Amino acid sequence: MLGLLRLEVRRTLRDTGFVVGGVVMPVVMYLLFTNIGGGADDGWRTASMVGMAAYGAMGSALNTGGAVAEDRTTGWLRQLRITPLSPRRVVAGRALTGAVTVLPAIVAVLAAGGLVNGVRLDLRQWAAIAVLLWLGSIPFTLLGLGNGYRLTAQTTGVVNLVCNLVLAVAGGLWFPPELFPPWLRSVSPYTPTNRFAQLGTSVADGHAPTAGAVLVLVCWLSLFGSYAVVSYRRAARTV
């Protein structure tokens, strides 16, 4: 299990596309959004930092599904099925890979906020934001796995990209929901990304995440988890 995890993490971190899209781009977008046109106030720098860290984490989590789809194409999933590893351990290993590979994106954006944009928080707040965003990314890892087990490699990449963009915009990771039209503002609180970012912004504001945010994320976790399980069982019948 640990050997599989180390292998998958090394494969992911050596992927140039993952590093650029999952780590570099969120940092560049964060610095651009908060410094263009004369800059921004401290509140927006902090909120945007959390939103972009969440965006980078979500993209990295979804990327796990792309690797799964490629494994199905190359026959690696078939090889795993004849090893002593049970299907549950294989899926768990993939989920752990996603959990590990979201950390660079989170750390990179938080570092840009503190070192470049001058965001000032207590050490406990920095640590809590990083941990909560790390844990909160699990539903998106499961969504990516579900897509990867169900779709072809090419289709998975497109679907993950669409999911990433739609959820980022609808959840307010790029722009504050207050700027949305009324219909989107009313939908946004029910999206997993909106509540995902709230985990970090609540801590940055000096209080714990709300029960509503946790409840919405748990509901999405159950939905995406069920989707991943169903997709894996379908893939198992065809591999």
Secondary structure, DSSP 8 states (H G I E B T S, - for coil): -HHHHHHHHHHHHT-HHHHIIIIIHHHHHHHHHHHTTS---HHHHHHHHHHHHHHHHHHHHHHHHHHHHHHHHHTHHHHHHTSS--HHHHHHHHHHHHHHHTHHHHHHHHHHHHHTS-----HHHHHHHHHHHHHHTHHHHHHHHHHHHHS-HHHHHHHHHHHHHHHHHHTTSSS-GGGS-HHHHHHGGGSHHHHHHHHHHHHHTTS---HHHHHHHHHHHHHHHHHHHHHHHHHHHH-
